[in-house]
Amino acid sequence: MRPFDRSLLQIFSAEQNEHVEHIRALIETVANASPDSSTPDSSTMDELFRRAHTLKGAARAVGLEPTELLMHRVEELLSRCRAQGTGFGEREARALNQALDSAEDILAAAVADRGLTDVSNILATIDSLPSGHSSPLADARGSVSLPSRDREGEVIPPAEPALLVRVNADYLDDLIRTSSELVVATNHAASHRSALEEHADHVDETTDEWLRLRRGCAGYVRGNSNNPDFQRVTECLNFIDRQLPLLRRGAHAAATAQRTKTLGLQRRADELHQNAFRVRMTPAETVFAGFGPMVRDAAHEEGKQVEFRAEGLESQADRGVLQALKDPVMHLLRNAVSHGIESGSERVAAGKSPVGAVRLRIRSRGDRLTVAVEDDGRGISGAAVEEEAIRKGLRPAAGAVSDPSELARLILTPGFSTARVITKLSGRGMGLSVVQRAVNQLRGEIGIRPGAGAGTSVSISVPLSISTQHVLLMEAEGHTFGVPSAFVDRLFRVRRPDLRSIDSHECVVVDSDPVPLAKLSELLQLPAQSVTDPAAGEAALEDAVLQVAVLVSGGERAALIVDRLIDEREAVIKDSGLPASAAGLSAGAVPLDDGGVAVMLNVTELFVRFREGEKAVSSFLPEKPHENVHRILVVDDSITTRSLEKSILEAYGYGVEVAVDGLQALEAIRRNPPDLVISDVMMPRLNGFQLLEQMKNTPGMKEIPVILVTSLESREEQERGLSLGADAYIVKRKFDQRELLTIVRQIL
């Protein structure tokens, strides 16, 4: 039996579970159809056939040949029934369900690396079935109506009055955040071997060694069979012979059960997250519907005539994403009216209609949301942008700016404006920088280009949801960084002799086009971890195989050399509070399995550094810690919160120890008293309030300052924490890393 790709098997497991669940429901629907109806609903039979066919193809891709064969025979049975315009009855339904049971057994065996289930009997059963309609399963209670289904096969419930529940948006955000972390945790658990699986392997190894030992000493034991001592030895050997197979079967059964439960938990976690995500999905109209009157009011203030149209308001997106885009889109619409649309007389003189056009276009595709603001106005003057850039020292060389990426970079600079008159709507140069900052926080990208025919088009592309994202993790000079996979064009390895040099800049050829190349560590000004002999280093460099990630943003591509490409995974991205955030380079942090974090890079700002080259001299890393390092104990039962707070504090030069609850914290304090304790409240064994109370009643501990960081936000809880002696009380819902760092500095 060839080994299976574990990651592919994991993906197939989730897909098979989904198809099996739907096929079972469809089988029951057809089998329970009315006896008076000789022809089942064709859409139901088509959906059955489609799902069986899809499952067959997926089984073929992953290498599960028995499942592929089963689904092929299921297709044949369904084809016979469909060709005669009949449904099927009890015998067919039973055989189909047995086929599904076998498919689940086959998957469980593949996951546990055991021999795959023999399906010859069930195949023979399916082949023996007649092609006609058997006796239906409908009981005497009457017919069962066939539910309508949508294009995805989901049952459409009968129309009834909608049940609405008013829910606090903060609670919903907490649900999304928690379910996102649960998805990441279960995915991680499902992708790693468990202790039970390792234990089963150890039992296998022990069994193999035992069999070799048994064969080696068999003759010696037989030659001393009359010796009473050897008789006792023989009894012991026979006992072990009987027990080892039992132990082996038990170990593998426990490992398989644990793996199955883990995969089931993973599926349930995904379902929970998807359901929670759907609850927070809302039409763009709920947030953007008020822009029409705003645009008309802005045009009236400017003395202009403007026709506004919004398209795609029915597009669904995460409410949090739409809310984050509300102000940026408002700034873009105001810019279109103020900067883009000309006065009526200018437009008539240019041969245009006196009424300007402003369009808001919204589209969701895949996991991305695109929002574009377009106008048919005067467009952006490259000469005016170039003049202002020179005046501000942003562009030393003369010549009109024509490259769209450089044009966007310049006008998105804070304070950049070509307007000579400041009005209530424009002229201060802050509107587009607000847009850029919001897009950075959403880990998206912004593009500014000439509109179709005339005017300007500004497009924003962001993830459809900010709860989780697929990210690429990579390493440079011992530090782990990440970028959203949506920006990754491809990954590959290249030998240094295969690189090209164009205008003294190294390039790599991708799709016959030269793509500029740079080391990530140099872009971020990371100090080298070790210094090697220059001659030896140059010799090694000539033969080096480089790991390269090609990124794409706004139609522009750049190739990054990294020390190591680590992994691609689904991750929860959190605000890091790192110094680079202020410069726009950091787009959050991803907690890692070892307790550290990967800093998410803002791809747009990374491209800016790429273009600036040696001019980007500021280091990404924070200043090195001072000699006298304050020690902080972080107490929280959430590994994500512990890891994030630890990394933030260490980035600012503090020494950090962690504890998972109040009891472990007390042991750590007794062993080595810290300078400060930062504790959660809701924890097992000993909660934060109890920890605080014991500390304040214990000599040697009562002088240690304590900061409580908790989701308990009622006035009574805050008063309780402060009355027990807490030096500060931070509510997680309002949590800001900078606020935490400010309080830490004040206390220490």
LOZATOR-729307 format. One record per residue (C-alpha): y, z, x; residue in three letters. Coordinates in steps of 0.5 Angstrom, whole numbers, plus 2048, in hexadecimal, padded with zeros to 3 digits. Each point is the difference from the previous one (the first is absolute). Example, Ala and Ser with C-alpha at 12.3 -4.5 7.8 and 13.67 -1.06 7.14 Angstrom:
// LOZATOR-729307
7F7810819ala;8077FE802ser;
//
This chain:
// LOZATOR-729307
800800800met;8077FE803arg;805805800pro;8068007FBphe;807800801asp;8028077FEarg;8077FE7FEser;7FE7FA7FCleu;7FA8047FDleu;8068057FEgln;8047FB7FDile;7FA7FD7FCphe;7FE8077FEser;8068007FCala;8007F97FDglu;7F98017FEgln;8018067FCasn;8067FD7FCglu;7FB7FA7FEhis;7FA8047FFval;8058057FBglu;8027FA7FChis;7FA7FC800ile;7FC8067FDarg;8068007FBala;7FF7F97FEleu;7F9800800ile;8008067FAglu;8067FC7FDthr;7FB7F97FFval;7FA8047FFala;8038047FAasn;8037FA7FDala;7FF7FF7F8ser;7F97FE7FEpro;8047FB7FCasp;8037FC805ser;7FC7FC804ser;8057FE805thr;803805804pro;807800802asp;8017FA806ser;805804804ser;7FC806800thr;7FA7FC803met;8057FC805asp;802807802glu;7F9802801leu;7FE7FA804phe;807800804arg;7FF807803arg;7F87FF801ala;8027FA804his;806803804thr;7FB806802leu;7FB7FB802lys;8057FD805gly;803807802ala;7F8802802ala;7FF7F9804arg;807802804ala;7FD807802val;7F97FE801gly;7FD8037FAleu;7FB7FB7FFglu;7FC8037FBpro;8068027FBthr;8027F8801glu;7F97FE7FEleu;8008057FAleu;8077FE7FDmet;7FE7F8801his;7FA8027FBarg;8058047FCval;8047F9800glu;7FA7FC7FEglu;7FE8057FAleu;8088007FDleu;8007F8801ser;7FA7FF7FCarg;8038057FBcys;8067FC800arg;7FD7F9800ala;7FD8027F9gln;8068037FDgly;7FC8077FFthr;801807803gly;7FB805802phe;7FC8067FEgly;7FD806802glu;7FB7FD805arg;8057FC803glu;805805800ala;7FB805803arg;7FE7FB806ala;8087FF801leu;801807801asn;7FA801805gln;8037FA804ala;806804800leu;7FC807802asp;7FD7FC806ser;8067FD802ala;803808801glu;7FA802803asp;8007FA805ile;807802802leu;7FE807801ala;7FB7FE805ala;8057FC804ala;805805800val;7FA805803ala;7FD7FB805asp;7FA8007FCarg;7FB7FA7FEgly;8037FD7FAleu;7FD8007F9thr;7FA7FB7FEasp;8027FC7FAval;7FA7FC7FFser;7FE8047FAasn;8077FF7FCile;8017F9802leu;7F97FF7FDala;8028037FAthr;8077FC7FFile;7FC7FA801asp;7FB8027FBser;8058007FAleu;8017FB7FBpro;8067FC800ser;8018017F8gly;8038067FDhis;7FC8077FFser;8018057FBser;807803801pro;801807801leu;8058017FAala;7FE8067FCasp;8008017F8ala;807803801arg;8027F97FFgly;8037FB805ser;804801806val;8077FD801ser;8017FC806leu;806802804pro;8067FB802ser;800800808arg;8067FE804asp;7FF7FB806arg;7FE805805glu;7FA8027FBgly;8048077FEglu;7FF8027F9val;8067FF7FCile;8008067FBpro;8027FF7F9pro;8078007FEala;8028077FEglu;807804801pro;802801807ala;7FF807802leu;806802805leu;800806804val;807802804arg;7FE802807val;805803805asn;8017FB805ala;7FF805806asp;7F98027FEtyr;7FE7F87FFleu;8027FF807asp;7FC806803asp;7FA7FD7FCleu;8017FA804ile;801803806arg;7FA805800thr;7FC7FA7FDser;8027FC806ser;7FE805805glu;7F98017FCleu;7FF7F8801val;801800807val;7FC807802ala;7FA7FD7FCthr;8017F9803asn;800804807his;7FA8047FEala;7FC7FA7FDala;8017FC807ser;7FD806804his;7F9802801arg;7FF8077FDser;7FD806804ala;7FA7FF7FBleu;7FF7F9802glu;800802808glu;7FB8057FEhis;7FB7FB7FDala;8017FC806asp;7FE806804his;7FA8027FCval;7FE7F8801asp;801801808glu;7FC807800thr;7FA7FD7FCthr;8007FA805asp;800805806glu;7FB8047FCtrp;7FB7FA7FFleu;8007FE807arg;7FF807802leu;7FA8017FBarg;7FD7F9802arg;800803808gly;7FD8077FEcys;7FB7FD7FBala;7FA7FF805gly;802807804tyr;7FF8047F9val;7FA7FC7FEarg;7FD802807gly;8018087FFasn;7FE8007F8ser;7FB806801asn;806804803asn;8038057FBpro;8077FF803asp;8007F9800phe;7FD8007F9gln;8068047FEarg;8057FB804val;7FC7FA7FCthr;8028047F9glu;807800802cys;8007F9802leu;7FD7FE7F9asn;8058047FDphe;8067FD804ile;7FD7F97FEasp;8008027F8arg;807803801gln;8047FB804leu;7FF7FA7FApro;8028057FBleu;806802804leu;8027F8802arg;7FF7FE7F8arg;8058067FEgly;8057FF806ala;8017F87FEhis;8008027F8ala;805805801ala;8047FB805ala;7FF7FA7FAthr;8028057FBala;806802804gln;8027F9801arg;8007FE7F9thr;8048067FElys;8057FE805thr;8007F97FEleu;8018027F8gly;805805802leu;8047FA804gln;7FF7FC7FAarg;8038057FBarg;806802805ala;8017F8800asp;8008007F8glu;804807800leu;8057FC804his;8007FA7FCgln;8018037FAasn;806805802ala;8037FA803phe;8007FC7FAarg;8038057FCval;806800805arg;8007F8800met;8067FE7FCthr;8037FA7FEpro;8067FE804ala;8047FF7FAglu;8008087FFthr;804801807val;8047F9800phe;8027FF7F9ala;807802801gly;8027FB805phe;8037FB7FBgly;8058047FEpro;802803807met;8007F9802val;8057FD7FAarg;804806802asp;8017FF807ala;8027F97FFala;8058027FBhis;803804805glu;8007FB805glu;8037FB7FBgly;7FA7FB800lys;7FB7FD7FBgln;7F9801802val;7FA7FF7FCglu;7FA805802phe;7F97FF7FFarg;7FA804801ala;7F97FE801glu;7F9803801gly;8038077FCleu;7F98017FEglu;7FD800807ser;7FC807801gln;802804806ala;7FF807802asp;8068047FDarg;802803806gly;8007FA804val;8057FD7FAleu;804806800gln;801800808ala;8027F87FFleu;8058027FAlys;806801805asp;7FF7FB805pro;7FF7FA7FAval;8068037FDmet;8047FF807his;7FD7F9800leu;8027FE7FAleu;807803801arg;8017FC806asn;7FE7F97FDala;8058017FBval;806802805ser;7FE7FC806his;7FC7FB7FEgly;8037FD7F9ile;8067FD801glu;8068007FBser;8007FB7FBgly;8057FB803ser;7FD800806glu;7F97FE7FDarg;8037FB7FCval;8047FD806ala;7F9800804ala;7FD7FC7FAgly;7FC8067FDlys;8008037F9ser;8068057FFpro;7FA8057FEval;7FC803806gly;7F9802800ala;7FC806802val;7F9801800arg;7FB806800leu;7F97FD801arg;7FA805801ile;7F97FF801arg;7FA804802ser;7FA7FC803arg;7FA804804gly;803807802asp;8077FD801arg;8068007FCleu;8067FB801thr;8078017FEval;8057FA801ala;8078007FEval;8037F9801glu;8077FD7FEasp;8037F9800asp;806802804gly;8037FE806arg;7FA803805gly;801804806ile;8057FD805ser;7FC800807gly;8077FF803ala;8038067FDala;7FA804802val;8007FE807glu;808802800glu;7FE8077FDglu;7FA801805ala;8057FE806ile;8058047FEarg;7FB8067FFlys;7FD7FF807gly;7F97FE7FCleu;8007F9803arg;8047FE807pro;7FE7F8800ala;8047FC7FBala;7FD7FB7FBgly;7FF8007F9ala;7FA8047FEval;7FB7FC7FDser;7F9803801asp;7FE8047F9pro;7FD806804ser;806801804glu;8057FF7FAleu;7FC8057FCala;800805806arg;807800801leu;8038007F9ile;7FB8067FFleu;803804805thr;8048067FDpro;8077FF800gly;7FF7F8800phe;8057FD7FCser;8037F9800thr;8058027FAala;807801802arg;8028047F9val;7FC8067FEile;7FF8017F9thr;7FD8057FBlys;7FA7FB801leu;7FF7FE807ser;8047FF807gly;7FD807803arg;7FA7FC803gly;7FB8067FEmet;7FD7FD7FAgly;7FB7FB804leu;7FE806805ser;7FE8047FAval;7FC7FB7FEval;7FD800807gln;7FF807800arg;7FC8007F9ala;7FC7FA802val;7FE804807asn;7FE8067FCgln;7FB7FC7FBleu;7FD7FD807arg;8027F97FDgly;8057FA803glu;8067FC7FEile;8027F9800gly;8067FD800ile;8017F87FFarg;8047FB7FDpro;7FE7FF7F9gly;7FD7F97FDala;8067FB800gly;805805801ala;802808800gly;7FC805803thr;7F98037FFser;7FE807802val;7F98027FFser;7FC807801ile;7F9801801ser;7FD8077FFval;7F98037FFpro;7FE8007F8leu;7FF807801ser;802805805ile;7FA8057FFser;7FB7FD805thr;8017FA805gln;7FB7FC804his;802801807val;7FE7FE807leu;800805805leu;8017FF808met;801804806glu;8057FF806ala;801805806glu;7FC8057FCgly;8048007FAhis;7FD7FD7F9thr;8047FC7FCphe;7FF7FC7F9gly;8037FA7FDval;7FF7FE7F8pro;7FA7FB800ser;8057FB7FCala;8047FF806phe;7FA7FE805val;7FE7F9800asp;7FA800805arg;7FD804805leu;7FD7FD807phe;7FE801807arg;8037FC805val;7FF7FF808arg;807801804arg;7FF7F9803pro;8007FD7F9asp;8078027FFleu;8067FB800arg;807801803ser;8067FD7FCile;807801802asp;7FD806805ser;7FD8037FAhis;7F98017FFglu;7FD7FD7FAcys;7F97FF7FDval;7FE7FA7FCval;7FE8017F9val;7FE7FA7FBasp;8037FC806ser;8078037FFasp;803805806pro;8018077FDval;804805805pro;7FC805803leu;802807802ala;7FD807801lys;8008057FBleu;801806805ser;8067FC803glu;8037FF7F9leu;8008077FFleu;802802807gln;7FA805801leu;7FF803806pro;7F97FD804ala;7FB805800gln;7FD7FF807ser;8037FD806val;7FB7FB804thr;8007FC807asp;8057FA7FEpro;7FC7FC804ala;7F98027FDala;8048007F9gly;8027F9801glu;7F97FD802ala;7FD8047FAala;8067FD7FBleu;7FE7F9802glu;7F98017FDasp;8028047FAala;7FE7FF7F9val;8068027FCleu;7FF8027F9gln;8057FD7FCval;8038017F8ala;8047FA7FEval;8058037FAleu;8047FC7FCval;8078017FCser;8047FC7FCgly;7FD7FA803gly;801802807glu;7FA802804arg;7FF804806ala;7FA802805ala;7FF807802leu;7FC802806ile;7FD8077FFval;7FB805804asp;7FB8007FAarg;7FF7FE7F9leu;7FD8067FCile;7FF7FE7F9asp;8027FE7F9glu;8008057FBarg;8038027F9glu;804805801ala;8068057FDval;8067FF804ile;805806800lys;807801802asp;7FF802808ser;807803801gly;8007FE807leu;8067FE804pro;7FF7F9800ala;8008007F8ser;808800801ala;8007FA804ala;7FB7FC7FBgly;7FA7FF805leu;7FC8067FCser;7FD7FE7F9ala;7FC8067FFgly;7FA803803ala;7F98007FFval;7FB806801pro;7FA7FF804leu;7F9803800asp;802804807asp;8068037FDgly;8057FC803gly;8047FB7FCval;8017F8801ala;8087FE800val;8017FA7FBmet;8047FB803leu;8067FD7FCasn;7FE7F8802val;8077FE7FEthr;803804805glu;7FA7FF805leu;8027F8800phe;807802801val;7FE804807arg;7FC7FA801phe;8067FB800arg;804805804glu;7FB801806gly;803804805glu;8068027FClys;7FC8057FCala;800805805val;8008067FCser;7F9803800ser;7FC8017FAphe;7FD807802leu;8048067FFpro;803804805glu;7FB804804lys;7FF8087FEpro;804805804his;7FC805805glu;8018067FBasn;7FB7FD7FAval;8008047FAhis;7FA8017FDarg;7FF7FF7F8ile;7FA8017FCleu;7FF7FB7FAval;7FB8037FAval;7FE7FB7FBasp;7F97FE7FDasp;8027F97FFser;7FE7FC807ile;8057FB7FEthr;806805800thr;7FE804806arg;7FF7F9804ser;8077FE7FEleu;804806801glu;7FC801807lys;8027F9802ser;8088017FEile;801807803leu;7FC7FD807glu;8047FA800ala;807805800tyr;7FD804806gly;7FC8067FCtyr;7F9802802gly;7FC8007FAval;7FA8047FDglu;7FD7FF7FAval;7FC8047FBala;7FC7FE7F9val;8018067FCasp;803807801gly;7FA804803leu;8007FB805gln;807800801ala;800808801leu;7FB7FF805glu;8047FB804ala;806805800ile;7FC806802arg;7FD7FC806arg;8077FD802asn;8068017FCpro;8047FA7FFpro;8088007FFasp;8007FD7F9leu;7FB7FF7FBval;8007FA7FBile;7FC8017FAser;7FD7FD7F9asp;8008057FAval;7FA7FD7FCmet;7FA801805met;7F9803800pro;7FD807802arg;807802802leu;8067FD7FDasn;8077FF803gly;8038067FCphe;7FA805802gln;8017FD807leu;808802800leu;7FE8077FDglu;7FB802805gln;8057FD806met;8068047FElys;7FB8067FFasn;7FD800807thr;803802806pro;8017FA805gly;8007FB7FBmet;8068027FBlys;8057FE805glu;7FD7F9800ile;8057FB7FCpro;7FC7FC7FAval;8027FA7FCile;7FC7FF7FAleu;7FF7F87FEval;7FD8007F9thr;8007FC7FAser;8018067FCleu;8077FF7FEglu;8028057FAser;805805801arg;7FB806800glu;7FC7FD805glu;8067FF805gln;8028077FFglu;7FA803801arg;7FF7FC806gly;807802803leu;7FF8077FDser;7F9801805leu;8047FE806gly;8007F9800ala;8067FD805asp;8007F97FCala;7FD7FD7FAtyr;7FF7F97FFile;7FE7FC7FAval;7FB7FA802lys;8037FC7FAarg;807800804lys;7FD800806phe;8037FD806asp;7FE800807gln;807800803arg;8018077FBglu;7FA803803leu;8027FE807leu;8078037FFthr;7FE8077FDile;7FB800806val;8067FF805arg;8048057FCgln;7FA806801ile;7FE7FE807leu;
//
